[in-house]
Amino acid sequence: MKKFLMILLSLAIIGGLIKYKYTYNKCTDINYAVQKYFTTGIFNDNKMCSISKINLSFSNGSIAVINVDGMENKSPHKKVAYNVFLEKNTKGIWKVKNVYVSKPNLNLEQ
C-alpha cells in the first residue's frame, strides 16, 4: 500500500511539474499570458468569466500595455475593462506587473 501511495504521489508531482513547465513556456505568447492571467486563479481579484477584446496599446518588445475588456467573474457579471502592464523577462516569458481598472467600453455585447 505504501508503494502504491508513493508511486501515485510521484506521478502527481511529475504531472504537476510538466503542466507548470508547459504553461510557463506558452507564456512567450503575450495573448496567452493575458488570457491565462485573467481567466485562471483561485485568489485572482481581476478574474474574468469571459474576455471579449484584447487590444495591444504599446509594446517595445520588452514592455507592453494591453487593454482587456470582458465580463466580471462575480455575479451579476458586469462589464469590466483593465489596462495591463506586462514585462518580458530574460527567457522571453511575459509577466503581468500591474493591472489598473479602466472605464469599460460601452459598445461591448453581453
C-alpha positions as CSV (number, residue, x, y, z in Angstrom):
1,M,0.0,0.0,0.0
2,K,2.9,2.4,0.8
3,K,4.5,1.7,-2.6
4,F,1.2,2.4,-4.3
5,L,0.8,5.8,-2.5
6,M,4.5,6.7,-3.2
7,I,4.1,5.9,-6.9
8,L,0.8,7.9,-7.0
9,L,2.3,10.9,-5.2
10,S,5.4,10.8,-7.6
11,L,3.2,10.7,-10.6
12,A,1.1,13.6,-9.3
13,I,4.2,15.7,-8.7
14,I,5.7,14.9,-12.1
15,G,2.4,15.7,-13.8
16,G,2.2,19.0,-12.0
17,L,5.7,20.0,-12.9
18,I,5.1,19.1,-16.6
19,K,1.9,21.2,-16.6
20,Y,3.7,24.1,-14.9
21,K,6.6,24.0,-17.4
22,Y,4.2,23.7,-20.4
23,T,2.2,26.7,-19.2
24,Y,5.3,28.7,-18.4
25,N,6.7,28.1,-21.9
26,K,3.4,29.0,-23.5
27,C,3.6,32.5,-21.9
28,T,6.1,33.5,-24.5
29,D,2.9,34.4,-26.4
30,I,1.6,37.7,-25.0
31,N,-2.1,36.9,-25.8
32,Y,-1.8,33.5,-24.0
33,A,-0.2,35.2,-20.9
34,V,-3.0,37.8,-20.7
35,Q,-5.8,35.2,-21.1
36,K,-4.2,32.9,-18.6
37,Y,-3.9,35.6,-16.0
38,F,-7.4,36.9,-16.4
39,T,-9.3,33.6,-16.6
40,T,-7.5,31.4,-14.0
41,G,-6.5,31.6,-10.4
42,I,-8.4,31.0,-7.2
43,F,-7.3,34.2,-5.4
44,N,-7.2,36.4,-8.5
45,D,-9.2,39.6,-7.8
46,N,-9.2,40.5,-11.5
47,K,-10.6,37.2,-12.7
48,M,-13.0,37.4,-15.6
49,C,-15.5,34.8,-16.8
50,S,-15.0,35.8,-20.5
51,I,-12.7,38.1,-22.4
52,S,-14.3,39.9,-25.3
53,K,-11.4,42.0,-26.5
54,I,-7.7,42.2,-26.1
55,N,-6.1,45.3,-27.6
56,L,-2.3,46.0,-27.6
57,S,-1.8,49.7,-26.9
58,F,2.0,49.9,-26.7
59,S,4.9,47.5,-27.0
60,N,8.6,48.0,-27.4
61,G,9.5,44.3,-27.3
62,S,10.2,44.1,-23.5
63,I,7.4,46.1,-22.0
64,A,3.8,46.1,-23.2
65,V,0.5,47.8,-22.3
66,I,-2.7,45.9,-23.2
67,N,-6.4,46.9,-22.8
68,V,-8.6,43.9,-21.8
69,D,-12.4,44.1,-21.9
70,G,-14.8,41.4,-20.8
71,M,-17.3,40.2,-18.1
72,E,-16.5,40.0,-14.4
73,N,-16.4,36.6,-12.8
74,K,-18.6,37.6,-9.9
75,S,-22.3,37.9,-10.2
76,P,-24.0,39.9,-11.8
77,H,-21.2,39.7,-14.4
78,K,-20.7,43.4,-15.0
79,K,-18.6,44.7,-17.9
80,V,-15.1,45.5,-16.9
81,A,-12.0,46.8,-18.6
82,Y,-8.4,46.7,-17.4
83,N,-5.1,48.3,-18.5
84,V,-2.4,45.7,-18.1
85,F,1.3,46.4,-17.9
86,L,3.4,43.3,-18.9
87,E,7.2,42.8,-18.9
88,K,9.2,40.2,-20.7
89,N,12.0,38.5,-18.7
90,T,15.3,37.3,-20.0
91,K,13.8,34.0,-21.0
92,G,11.2,35.7,-23.2
93,I,8.3,35.0,-20.8
94,W,5.7,37.7,-20.3
95,K,4.8,38.6,-16.7
96,V,1.9,40.8,-15.5
97,K,3.4,43.6,-13.5
98,N,0.4,45.9,-12.8
99,V,-3.3,45.9,-13.5
100,Y,-5.4,49.0,-13.5
101,V,-9.2,49.2,-13.7
102,S,-10.2,51.4,-16.6
103,K,-13.6,52.7,-17.9
104,P,-15.3,49.8,-19.7
105,N,-16.1,50.2,-23.4
106,L,-19.8,50.9,-23.7
107,N,-20.2,49.0,-27.0
108,L,-19.4,45.6,-25.5
109,E,-22.0,42.9,-26.2
110,Q,-23.5,41.0,-23.2
